[in-house]
Amino acid sequence: MNDLSESILWAHNCLRDCGHQEYDTPQVIRNVPWSTVHCFETSKGLFFLKSMASPFAIESTLLRFLFESVTQNIPFVIAENHKLQCFLMKDAGICLRGILKEKFDASYFGQIFKIYADIQIGCIPYVDKLIEIGVNDWRLKNLPALYQDFINQESLLKTDGITATEIEILKKLAPRFQFLCEELSDFCIPETIEHGDFHDNNILIKNRIITINDWGDASISHPFFSFVSFFNSARRHHNLNDSDDIYKNTREVFLSKWKDYGTENILVKALELAKTIRYFVFAFSFSRIKLCSNIDQYPEFNGYIAGALRDLIKEIID
């Protein structure tokens, strides 16, 4: 990321020019290798400055496009600075995860997936444009080649904890991985925007309005990967599993949005395939974090790639 002091000065100037009087020094509310978020308290409410590492700097451009063309259930960008790789956005509320930790309410899940599926379906006509503006093209037809390139990055994989034996297994599984991608593609469910890190901590609530936040990991890929991501997180944070009625009911809400592309049985089969393939997509996406300049200062992010690839091996072999 660029010098944060320069980004903060830019944000100060933007807020001043908009007539927002600041009340206090901006506070850091998030600081990870790939982004830093500052909160500014002003006379006209809270505003947030997000500064990003290069692999994720597409976010403000994507947000503006989505807001103008598809949905308003995303953060509203009031200013952006491509040179400094940062942008200012309005306050959109508090994270859903905190709300659910205090009082769990599964009705949020259905609301979220109705909105999110509508965004995905609304983006289908804009896929070429989204790729043109810089969103990663991780469609199923491209995943086998990305897989081959990725598993040949042996130094990266070993640094994260993958063994030489596991790398050889991954190489042998390449034809099987390609077959799975082709099998999922054969369902002809259109590929579209895929959030990349879809979970309840990236959902904001304000005055009952739902905002889907944090689009820096977005790609053009299979839409069902997002459902997999959301419930992988829900298992960890809310003790849910695939046999729960909450899972089944939310799945029904989400898949009903895609009923033009298959029966419920077909869509469920496609979702099961997406669960397997997404292990690689997660590992590949997470590897971009390893490109961040200060990643060595964050050992807690080691092992995520290895874990996902081991899950992929287990899922394919079993």
Secondary structure, 3 states (H helix, E strand, C coil): CCCHHHHHHHHHHHHHHCCCCECCCCEEEEEECCEEEEEEEECCEEEEEEEECHHHCCHHHHHHHHHHHCCCCCCCEEEEECCCCEEEEECCCEEHHHHHHHCCCCHHHHHHHHHHHHHHHHHHHHHHHHHHCCCEECCCCCHHHHHHHHHCCHHHHHHHCCCHHHHHHHHHCHHHHHHHHHHHHCCCCCCEEECCCCCHHHEEEECCEEEECCCCCCEEECCHHHHHHHHHHHHHHHCCCCCCHHHHHHHHHHHHCCHHHCCHHHHHHHHHHHHHHHHHHHHHHHHHHHHCCCHHHCHHHCCHHHHHHHHHHHHHHC
